[in-house]
Amino acid sequence: MSTISEIRPATTEDATQMAAVLNEIIAIGGTTAIETQVTVEDIKSWYMTGALFCHVAVDDTGHITGFQAVEHSDAYGPGVGEISTFARQNPVVRGVGAALFQTTKQVAKDVGLAAINAKIRADNAPGLAYYSKMGFQDHSVIPGVPLNDGTPVDRVLKRFALG
């Protein structure tokens, strides 16, 4: 069983492994709002260029086991970032999300954020549980956001104050 050896800022060289992690999650279905496979260029655009910051968890074999990014979002008010978290599903490495969030909290404070918002599909029980375990509090619900096939699924907004 592999273990986490480091949490570090993501680089463009990580984009291929990051896309593989996310595409595996998308293929399984039901736990991300992203429904179509992503490209390496998507990863670079969203998480290297578009995010305030992004970190990867690397295991003792040098493989990425997950990543977490915080993006600027005017939708939630000034000083609030929006978080995305993705962890490898096969094989699972326990503690990836918690390890990433320890770094994310500190970096978010360092860049001047007051809070971090998470937007989770209401049918994503593991995601809802993860963010609650990390200390996020229920904030609001966006009702009936349609999936690609038209199925409406609420989005639960949770917020973590960085006070």
Residue, then its C-alpha position, 0 to 999 in steps of 0.5 A: m500500500s502506498t503512502i503520501s510522501e509529499i504535498r507540493p504545488a502542481t506543475t505543468e508536468d503533473a497535468t497528464q497524471m492529474a487528467a488521469v485522476l480526474n478522468e477516472i472519477i468522471a468515468i465512475g460517475g456521480t461524484t463530480a459536476i464534470e461529466t465529460q473526459v478532460t484533456v491535459e490542456d483542460i487541466k493546465s487551463w483550469y488548475m495551472t493558469g485559472a486557479l489561485f493555486c493548486h497542489v498535488a499529493v504524491d505517493d512514495t512511488g512518485h505518482i499523483t494520488g490527488f489534487q486540490a485547487v482553489e479558484h477565485s470566484d466573484a459569485y460568493g463575494p470578495g475574499v472567497g475562493e472555490i475549492s475542487t478536490f480530486a483523489r485517485q480511486n484505484p488504488v485509493v491512498r487514505g488521507v489524501g484529501a486531509a493532507l491536501f486541505q492542511t496545505t490549502k488552508q495555509v496557502a488560502k490564508d497566505v493569499g488573503l482569502a477570508a473563506i473557501n466555498a465548496k460546491i458539491r452535487a447533492d448526490n455525492a455522499p462521499g464529497l459531502a462527507y469529506y467537506s463536512k469532515m474538513g470543517f466546512q459548514d452548510h451555506s446554501v443550496i442551488p436547486g435543480v442544476p441539470l446534468n448533461d442528460g437533463t437530470p436536475v441535481d441540487r448543488v450543496l454549498k459549504r463554506f470554510a471560514l479562514g478566521 
